[in-house]
């Protein structure tokens, strides 16, 4: 330094930035001195007035600076070493297989995976953990979940309950009205109104054509639902039941939706327990969503290429945090309800409706009116549900037939998959609008009169049987407070059962699809506390987690057994402590009873044959729905063919299961599950490191933090205040009104990311640390070891300790770092500048020697990543080149080959640039530890 200020190359202290800086240019104009200085903490050059710079010796080291530096570096190092934040900063404690999934997913920069755990293992929770992890690391803000309509509510409930993450449901049919209400123009993208959105899969797929629609209507529809959705800048896209995206060809609407979203988002999670259903071409298209280069054709679908993209645990391998098997056995029984003489009217009604259905279904087929055929199927299911259900539906049908303007062709716009995704009540509402058959009006009037007279008789065979069963179960289980979950497809049956049980002294709660989230929450709380019976429709049951109940009664039976499994899954879940008892009601001496008996026997045989709990574990419910509809309809028309019909269906299922088994090796990724790892997240210190880093880093940035019990009053550097803040799950639980600060908060993340630098000649604090033996005296320092390359910057942190004899000790260095994060630290004095420079040089030499292995590991990871990317590029180039070779027109072939070669060379050149990495070694903190300091030394200000 000259008398006139600082020279180029001088280190000095930037008072406003509170960091050392180096002069790179000195300016003297019109009597004013100014500088351009390099700030190593930000690797940035900026202008500084002379008044903002002072000598290094003027900097006064503080306890807050030490605690911030050591805690922030600890967090950054742990994150680089794959510290998982989501298990710490969420209310869910993951199970071993869920931790494995999270580890795998976030262990790579390219987060594009197929989560393929078997049914019931909590793929939604795994996706939520990844979502939360990316948000906490600041890598994702805009999130889209696409799920079948029936799973939307479950996603919303689980994300809010376990992670505090709201998913805003967007119904595309309301977008035009929303625009009008908000005053948006047609160019505004309504999908950008919320950062976290969920929508129903079939509501946003592109439309090719629709009867009666003009081209303008089609284009408007696709722009609002498909094009705007894809272009809404999502960071993370999650697609549930993703196997439905495979399509029979690339032209299918669902595949187009999946492909567009996959291209538009850097992070992609596909969820499916049944991703490979025996169709390699569809599975290939599914994998192409994750990485088109890796799967250019069907021959690329091999175990070696698939496994890097698949995360899968099988049920038999799943364990809890204590290492015990995750699932208990289940008891399922068919409960046949006998007709009594007093039920003669109900039996006659059943037979009359069945005759009507047989006749009506055949007539609908002959007239090619498939919508009426579906209505006939529903009528049969309604009459087996309850007299109330068939009566209410016949009344609605009569009103439609009496009023032609109420009739609609809306049903024609649905494909079979969309129909299968609807619950029974929604199917009824839609099918009732269908145009009528000849003579249907008089038949409906006759049946309606019979239904009304039957209902007036006041006896329902299944309702009486349910009452008897509840009393019997209470006695068998010696539990007068036993809770029973009853499922029905239809709201009128629900209302009838509620009145019936309440009139006999039972406290009953009800759930159905017409209830909002708050009403559902109140109902579930009532069932958990006071009510003995919960009666739910299928729509009401979406997303339920009822592990505190273990008895379920299927009062009426959907024809598709997979739907029954979905119901039982509401109680047969992770965390269920009892053996689940499922009782399936069916009316005796009916076609349905006979089909059920034969079907269940045969399904049990093939389940045992293939070693699965049940067919639902490996099959998609919507895909097999038409199979079971056809089985029951054929059996109703020709009861003598029941055995043969069941054999045919079981044969189809056996083929699917066999194909699934053959392809199971494709998905299998052998791995061990660690129960100890699952337990350690309950009290991980990372939350404390965050607190230590933030509250101590505020002062240097113009803020402050004051503690009151286990909450803090925080004033941020920009003047904003958080009156009540906490940093860990326990404090958040005890103080629901407090704001839970996590790494997701950009203000906290900025403080963590701002790790300081220490340079030679900077004042060296002499400190004392409680918990450290008096014999430990020497220099402790913390070093940042980095690898800088185009498109890739990695770093780790290394503690170094040198005792007064100049010997380095690795265990002591790590122990001091731990104590600096947990114990009381006090600055006793400041060492002189000459000693500071000497100790810096000695520590630098030791850090260089000890840090070589850390840098080598970073370099190895960097080279492995480049090799992996090069292999992917080469494989994709070769496969595409072969495809181009099959093009018949020479001019087109050569043009595409030149373009492909050019793209490939540019890609390899970018990877070659990444090889030019540069090592870095920078001091973050340095201090002298002296157990006897402070007695005769000047105290630091």
N, C-alpha and C positions, 0 to 999 in steps of 0.2 A: 504493500500500500504506500502511495506517495502522500505528501502533505496535502495534495489537492483532492484526495479521495481514493477510490479503488482503481487498480490497474486490471487490464485484461488478464484473465486466468485466476484472479484472486477469489477466494471463498469469503463470503460475508453472510450476514444474517438479514433476512427479509422480515422486517417487523410486522408488516400487515399480513403476510402469508404464514408467519411463525414457522419458518423453515430455512435451512441453509440454501444458498444459491451461489452460482458462479458467474462472474462478469464475463460476457462474451464481446461486448462493445461498449466503449465509453464515448459519450457525446457531450460536447461543450458548445452551446449556442447562445448568443446574446446574454452572456453572463450567467446562464443557467447550466447546471451539471445534471446530466441524465444518463441512464445506463440501459442496455439490454442485457438481461440476466437469464441464465438457464436454471429452472427449478427441477432438480432431479426427481422429486416426488411425483410431479406431473409430466415429466419429460417434455417440458414446454419452455419456450423462450418468450419473455414478455418485457415490456418497458417498465422501468422503475425510477421514481424520483430519488434524488440523493438522500432526501429526508427519510425515505423508507428503508434505507440500508444502514447497517451498523456492523461493527466488528463482531466476529464470531464469539469473542470472549464476553460480549454483552448479553448473550443469551443466558437466561437463568433456567436450568433444568428443574422441572417440578415432578412431584409424585404423579399428578394427573397425566403428564406426558408419558411417563414410564408405563403406567397401567394401560393407557390407551394403546400404545405401540405394541406391547406384549400380547394384549388380548386380541387386537385387530389382526395381528400377524398369525396368532394361533388359529383364529377362525378361517383366515384365508388359506393357511396351510392345510387345515382339516378338510376344507372344501376341495382343494386340489387333490387331496388324498381320498376323495369320494365320501366325505362326511355327508350323511343324509339329514337334511333339515326337516323334511316333512313329518317323520315320526316324532320329532321333538316338538314341533310347533303346529300340532294338530291334536284333536281330542281322541284320536284313535291310536291304540298301541298295536302295530301290525303283527300278524302271525308270521312264523318263520318263512312260509312260502310267499307271503306278500312282501316281506323284506327282500327275499331273493329276487322277486320280480322288479322291485324298485332299484335294487343294486344293479341289476342287469341293464335296466332301461336308461338310467342316468350315468352309467359308467362310460358311455360313448358320447361323442359330440353329435353324431347323427341319431336322433331319437325317433326312429321309425320302426315300430315293432308290432307283431301280432301277439296279443295276450290271449293264450289258448288254454288256460287252466280248465280242468273238467268242471262240469256243472256244480254249483254250490260252494265254490272255493273263494268267491268274493272278487271277481275281476273288476267290478265297479269300484271297490275299495282300492285295488291296485292302480287303476286309472286315476282315481282321486289323489293318491299319493304322488304319482308322477306329475299331475297337474299342479299340486301344491308345491312340490319340489322345484319345478320350473319357475313358478311365481316367486318363491322365496329367494331363488338365485337371481331374480331379475331377468330371466330368459324368456318369459312368456307373460303377456298381458291379455291379449285377445284370444278367447277360447270358444270353440264351437263343439257341441256334442250333438251328434245325429243318432237317433235311436228309433226303433219301432214305436208306434204311437202308444202301445200298451206299457212301455217301459219308461216313458217320459217322467211320470210322477215319481217312480222309484229313484231315478237319477236325481231329481230335485231334492227328494227327502234325504237321500244318503249323503249328497254333497253338503247340504246344509247342516245335517246332524253331526257328521264326523269331521268336517273340515271348515265349517263356517263359510262355505263358498256358495253364494247364490247363483243359480242358473235361471236366466229369464226365458220363459217359454214364449216363443214367437210363433203365432199361427199365421202363415202367409196369407190366408184368406182375409185377414183383417188389415193387411198392409195398406191397401188403397184408402180405407177409412182412417187409418192412423195418419197417413200423409195429409189427408184433408183436415184432420183435427189439429195437427201440428203446423199446418200451413206450409208443408214441404212442397217442393217442385218435383216433377217426375224424375229429374236427374239426381235427386237426393237418395242416398242409399239407407233405407230403413234398418238394414241389418247392422249398421254401425252405431245405432242408438245405445246399445248395451255392449259391454266388453265381454260378458260371459253369457252365452246364448245356448239354448237347447231347442231343437225342432224335431218334428216327426219325419222319419225317413221318406215316406211316400208323399209328403206334402211339398217337397222341394225338388223332386226329380224332374227333369225336363220333359216337355210334352211334345210329341210329334204332331198329333192331330186330335180333334175331338168333334163328335157329331154335332153339327149345327154351328160350329165356331168358324169365324173368319180368320184369315192369316194374321190380321192385326191383333185380334184377341189372343191368339196363340203366342204371338211375339211379346205382348204385354205380360201375359201369364209367366212366360219363361224368364223375362227380364226381372220381374219382381221376386220370383221364387228361386230361380236357379242362377242367373247371371249375376245379379246383385249379391247373392249369398256367396258365390265363389270369389267375387272381387272385393270382399269386405275386409281383406287383410288380416286373416287369422294367423296367430302364432302356433297354436296347437289345435288340431282337429282330432276328435275321438269319435269313432264310428262303432256303435254296438250292434251285435248280431251281424257282423261284417261279412259273413259268408253269403249273405243275400246280395252283396254287391258283385259277386262273381259273374252272374248272368249267363245265359246260354250262348251269347255272342257279345262282341264288343259294342254292338249297337243297342243293347238293352238299356233302358232309361236309368235303372239303378247303377249300372256300371258306369255310365257317363257321369253321373253325379259323383260317384266315388273317385273316378279318374281325375275329374276337374278339381275336387277338393284336395286330392293328394298332390297335384301339381302346385296348388296355390298355397300350401302350408309347409313350413320347414319341419315341423314336428307332427307326427301322425301315429295314433294308436288305433289298431283294429282289434276289436274284442269278439271272440267266438270260441265256444266250447266245441263246436263241430265244424271246423274250417274246411276239412277235406271230406266230402260226402261221396267219394267214389268217382268224382269227375275231375280228372287231372287238368283239363282245359280251364274249368272254372277256378280251380285252386291256383293255377298259374296266373290268371287275371287278378286274383286277390293279392298274390305276392307282388305282382307288378305295381300295385298301388304303393307298396312300400319302397320298391326299387326297380324301376323298369330296366335299368342296365343289367342287373343281376339275373333277371328272368326274361330274356328276349324271346324264348320259345319253350315248348313243352319239354324238350330234352334237358332244359336247365333245371327242371324241378327234381332235384336230387337232395338226399339228406344233408350232404355236405354244404350245399348252397342255401338250403332252407333254414338250417339250424341257427345261423347268426341273427336271424330276424324273428325267431319264435321264442316266447317265454311260456313254459307250460309245466304245471305240476299235476300229477295224477292224485286222485282221492286217496288211494291206498298208501301213498307216501306222505300225505299231509299230517302234520303234528301241531300241537298247541305249544305255548311258551314253556310248558313243563315237560315237553317231549312225549306227551301222550297222544294216541290216535285222536284225530279231530272229530270223527263222526261216530255216533252211537247207532245201534241197530234200530230198525223201524218195524212196527207191526201194522200191516194193512189188511183189512178184512171187508169182504162184501157182506152188507147187512140187508138181507131180503125182507121186505115188509109184506106180510100176508094180508090178503083181502079178508075182512070179516063180513058177516051178513049185514051189519049196519052200514057197510061201505058199498052196497049194491049200486047206488046211484052214481058214485064216483067211478066204479068199475065200468058201468054202462057208458058213461061219458068218455072214458079212456078208449073203449072199443069203437064208439061212434067217431071220435076224432081220428083214430087210426085208419078206419075205413075211408074217411074223407081225405086223409093224407095220401093213401094208396091211389085213390082215384085221381086226386088233384095233381099228384106228381106225374103220373102217366100222361095225363092230359097236357100238362105244362111241357113235357118232353116232346109230345107230338106237335104242339103248337110252337115249339122252339122258343118258349118263354122261360128262360133259365131263372129269371128273378122270381117267378111264381114257384118254381121248383124249390128254390131256397126258402121261400116262405112256408112251403109245406113241411120242409125239414124242421123249421123253427116251431111250427104248430105241434109237431110230435114231441119235441123237447119240452114245450110249454105244458102240455097235458100231463107229462110225467113229473113235472115240477110241482104244480098245485092247481087246484080248480080255480083259485084266484088269478093265477097267471094266465090261464087259457081264457077265462072270462074277460079279463081286462083287454087282452089282445083281440079277441073276437069283437068287442065293442069298438075298438079303434078301426079294425078292418071294415066293419059295417059302415062306420062314418066315412071312410075313404070311398067305398063302393057307392055310397049314397051321394057323394059329392065328387064328380069326375075331376073338377079343377084341383082337388087335393092330390090327384095321382101324379106321379113323377117318373122320369126315366133316369133319375140320378144313379140308380143302381148300375146302369149300363156303363158308367164311367169307371167303375171299380174293377181292378183285376183280381184274380183269386187270392193272391198274397195279401192284398189290402183287406179283402173280406175276412180272411182268416185272422188278421190282426185285431179285428173288432171283437168286443165281448158280446155275449148273447143279447143283452139289452139294446146295444147299439145296432146289432144286426136286425132285431125286431123293428126298431124305429125306421130303418132304411127299407126293409123288405115290405113293410105294411103299405108303402106308397105305390107299390107296383100296380099296373093295370090289372083288371080282374079277368077271370076266366068265365066262359059261358055257364050260366046257372049257379055261379059261385055265390051270388047274393042270397039266394033262397037257402042254400046249404049253410051259410054262415048264420042266418037268422035262426034256423032249426037248432044248430049247435049252441048258439048263444042262449036260447031259451032253456036248453038242457043244462048248460053250465050254471045259469042263474038258479035253477031249481035245486041243483046239486049243492051249490054253495049255501043255499038257504037251509039245507038239511043239517049243516053245521058240523059235519064230521070229515076229517082229513086223515086218511090212514097213516101217512108218513109223519104228520105232525104228532099224532098220538104215540107213534113208535119212538119219535125223538124224545118226548117227555119221559117215557119209560126208560129209555137208554140213559138219559142224564142221571136219573135216580140210581140206576144200576151201577153206573161208572163211579159215582160218588161213594157208593158202598164198597165197590171192589178196591178202590184206591184209598179208602178210609180218609177221605178228604171232603168234608161238607162244603168247603169253599172252592172246590175244583172249578177251573175255568175251561169253557168249551167254545171253540171257534166253529161256527156253522157257515158253510158256503152255499150260495144259491146263484143261479145265473140271472134271476129276474127280480126286479123291485117289488112287484105285487106279492110274490112268494115271501119276500123279506118282510113286508108289512103284515101279512097274515100270520107269520110265525112270531113276530114281535108281539102282536095283540094276544096270540094264543098263550105264549109263555108268561107275559106280564100278568095276564088274568089269573095265572096260577102261582103268582108270588115271586117270579124270577126278576132280577134286575138285568135288563137287556140293553146293550149298546148296538148301534147300527152304523154301517159304512156303505156308501154307494158312490158311483162315479159322479153324481151331481154335487158332491160336497167339495168346498175349497180346502186349502191346506190348513187354515186355522180350525175349521170345523172337524177335520180329520184328527188334528192334534188333540182337540178336546175329547173326542170320542175314544181315542187310544188311551188317553190318560184315565178316562172313566173305566175302561175295561181293565187297565192295569191295577186300579185301586179298588173299585166297588162292584162293578158289574160282573156277573158270573157267566154271562153268555154274550158273545159278539156275533152278530149275524151280518155277513158281508156279501156283497155281490162281487163278481170277478173284477169289475172296474174299480170297486172300492178297495179290493185287496191288493191293487198294484203298489209295490214298494213297501209292503208291510214287513216288519221284523218283530215277530211275536215269540221270542224264545222263552218268555215266562209262561207260555201256554204249551201244552204238549198233546192235547186231545183235539182232533179236528173231525168234523162230520161234513161229508159232502152230501148235502140234503138232496140235491139233484146232480146228475152226472152229465157233464159235457161228453159228447160222443168221442172226442179226441182224448185219449188217455194222457197225452202230454199236458193238456190243460189241467188235468187233475193233479199231475205232478207239480205244476206251478203253484197250485193252491197249497198242497202239503208242504211245499218249500217255504211257505210263510212261517211255519213253526219248526220245520226240520232244517235248522240253520246252524251255522257256526255259533257256538255258545249255548246250544240246547243241552240242558243237564239231565233230562229224562228221556226214556224211550218214548218216541212219538207213536201215538195210536191214531190211526186214520180209519174211519168207518164210512164206507161208501154205500149210501142208500139206493135201493132199487126195488121197484114194485114186483112182487112175485107173480109168476105165471104170465109174464109179458115177453114180447120179443126182445126187449132191451135186457131183461134178466138173463135170458138164454145166451144172447150174444156176449154179455159180460162174463158169464161163467166160462164159456169156451175160450174167449179171447184171453182172459187173465191166466188161465192154465197154460195156454200156448206161449204167451209172453214170458211167463216165469221160466219155461223151458229154455227159450232162446237166450234169456238174460243169463241163466246159469251156463249155458253152452259157450257164451262169449265172455263170461267173466265180468259182466257189468252189473251194477245195482239194479238198473232199470233201463229200458230202451231210451227214455227221455234224456239220459246222460250223454248220448251220442247222436241224437236226432233233433232236427229243428221242428218245432211244433207247427208252424205255419205251413211248412212244406208237406207234412203228412195229413193235414186237415182234410183235404178232399178224399184221401184214401179211406178215412174212417166214416166220412159222410156217405160215401158210396156203399160201404159195408153195411151200415145200418139201414139205408134205404132199400137195398136189395133184400136184406133179411126181413124187412117189414112186408115187402111185396111177395116174397117167397120164403116163408119161415122154414120150409123143409130143406132149404139150401144153406142154413146157418153154418154148419160145420165146414162145408166146402168154401163158403165165403171167407170164413175166418182163416182157413188154411191158405187161401190166396193172399190175404193181407199179410199174414205172418211170413209167408214166403218172400214177399217184397221187403219186409223189414229185415229178414235174415240176410238177404242180398246186400242191403245197405250196411248192416252191421259187419258183414264179412269184408266188404270193401273198406269200411272204416278201420277194421283190424289190420288189413293188409297195409294200410297207409299210416298206421300209428307210429311206425319207426321213423317216418318222415319228420314227425313233430317232436319225437322224444329227444330231450336234451338232458342226459344224466347229470344229476346234481344232488348234493347233500343239503339237508336243511338243518340249521343251527338254532336250537332253542335258546342257548345262552345269548346269542346276538339279539334275539327278540326281547329278552328280559332287560338287556342293558339300556334300551332306549327310554325306560321309565324315568330314569334320573340322570340323563346325560348332561355333562357340564356345559355343553355348548350354549345353553340358554344363559348361564351365568357369564360365560365369556362375552356374549353379546351385551349384556347389561354393563359389565365392567368397561368394555370398549366405548360404548355410547355415552354413558354418564360422565366418563373421564375425558372423552374427546370433545365434549361440547364447549368447554371454556376457551380452548384455543380457536374456536370457530365462532365466538361471540355469543354462545349460549350458556345455559346453566341447568343443573338438575339438583332437586332437593328431595330427600327421602322422607316418607312418612309411613312407618310400618313396612309393609311389603309392596307399597306403590310409590311412584315418583311423580313429582311435579316437574315437567320438562319445559324449558324455554329454548326453542331452536334458534339457530344462528340468524334466521331471517326475521326473528321477532315473534313468530307464531308460538302459541302455547298449547301444551297438552296437560290439563290440570291433573288428571289421574292416568298414569301409565304403568304397565307392568311388563315383564319380559319372559315369564315362564308360565306353563300350563296350570300349575298349582295356584299361583297368584291370580291368574285370570279366572279360575274357577271360584276362588274365594271373593273376588271383586268383579262381579259381572258388569258393573258400570264403568270399569276402567278400560282403557284402550290397550289391547295386547300388541306391543311392538315386536315385530319380527323382522327377519332379513328382507321380507317383502317390502317393507316401508322404504321408499327411496331415500328418505333423510337418514335413516339408520344405515342403509347400505352405503351411502356416500361417506359416512364417518368410518365405516369398516374398511372401505376401499382406499382411504387416505392414510396409508401407512407412511410414517415419516422416514427421513434419511438422517444418518449420522455421518459426519465427515471429520477427517483428521484436523485437530486443532479446536474442535468444538468443545465447550466446557464439559468435563466428565464428572457426573454426580458420584459422590461417595454415599452408599446407602446401607441401611440395615433392613433385614427381612426376618420377621418372626417365623419360628419353625425351622430355621436354618442353624445347624450347629456352629458354635463359636469358632471351631477349627477351620471353617470354610472361609478363606480370605483370598481374594484375587480379582481378576477382571472377567466379567461376564458380558457377552455381546450376542446380538442376534443379527443374522445375515440373510439377505434375500438372494437366492440362487435362481437365475432366470435363463430361459432360452427364448430368444427373439428371432422370429422368422416371418416372411410374408404370409399373412393369413393365419398365423399361429404364434401365440405368446403364452408360455407356461412358466410357473415359478413355484418354488418350495422355500421353506424357511429352516435355517439351521442355527441352533444355539451353540455357543462356544464358551468354554471356561478355561482360563489359564491361572494356575495358582501363583503365589508370590515367588516360587522358585522357577517359574516359567514353564511348568509342565501342564499340558492340556489333559482334561478329564471329561470324557463324553457323558458318563452317567450323571456327574455333578451338574453339567450344563443343562441336561434335561430336567433334573430335579429342581434347579433354581427357576427354570421357566415355569414349571408347575406351581411353585410356591408364589411366584410373582402374580399368578392368576388367582390365588386363594387367600394369601396371608396379608398381614399389614406391612406396608412398605413406608420407610421414612428416609428423606434425603438429609444427610448429616452435614455435608460440606461439598465443596467443589475442588477437584484436583487442579494443579497448575497446567498451563497450556503445553509446556514441554513434555511433561509426563503423559498428557493426553495423546500427543502425537506418537510417542514411543509405544504406548500400549495399543494404539490403533494399528500401527504397522505389524506388531507381533500377532495381534488377533487376526489381521488380514491374512497373514501367512498360514495360520492354523486353519482358518475358514477355507482357504484355497485348497489345503490338503484334505480336510474332512469333507468338503463339499463336492469333491470330484465324483464320488459315487452317486450322489443325488443328481448331479448334472448328467452323468452317464445314463441314469434311468430315464430322465426327461428326454435325452437325445434318442434313446432306444424307442421310447413311445412315439416320438416324432417320426423316426424312420419307419416304424411299423405302420403308422397311419398313412404315410406317403406310399409305402408298398401296397397296402390294402387298396388305396384309391387307384393306384396304377394297375393293379390286377383287375379291379372292377372295370376300369376304362378299356383295358385290352380285351377282356372277355366280351364286353358289350360291342366293341369294334368288330371283333371276329364274327360274332353272331349276326350282326347287322350286315356285314359285308357279304356273308353267305346268302342272306335273304335278298339283298340287292342283286346278287348273281343269278337269281331265278327270274328276274324281270326280262320279259321277252324283247322289248324295244331297245336296241343297242344305245341309241342316243340318250334315252332316259336313264338307262343303266349306268352309263359313263358319267352323266351329270351328277347322279346321286352318289356315285363312288367318290368323285372329286370333292363333293361337299362333305361327305363323311370323313374322308382323309384329312381335310382342312380342320374340321372340328376336333378330330382325334389329336392332331399335332398341336393345336392350341391348348388342349387339355393337358397333354404331356408336358408342354413347355411351362405351364403354370405349376405343375407338380415339381418340375426341375427347379423352379425358382424357390420353392419351399425348402429345398435342400440347403440353401445358403443361410443356415442358422448362426446366430451369434450368442456366445455365453455372456452372462452378466453376473457380477458379484458386488452387492451393495450392502453396507451396514444400515441396519434399521435402528438399533439402540445399542448403547455401550455404557457400562457403569462399573465402578469399583465396589466390591462387597467387602465391608470391613466391620466385623462384629464389635470392634472396640471404638469405632469412629464416633465422633460427636462429643467426646469428653473434653478434649482440649482444642477442638477445631472450630473454626468459624462456621456457623450454621448458614445454610443456603437461604437466600431470601425467597 
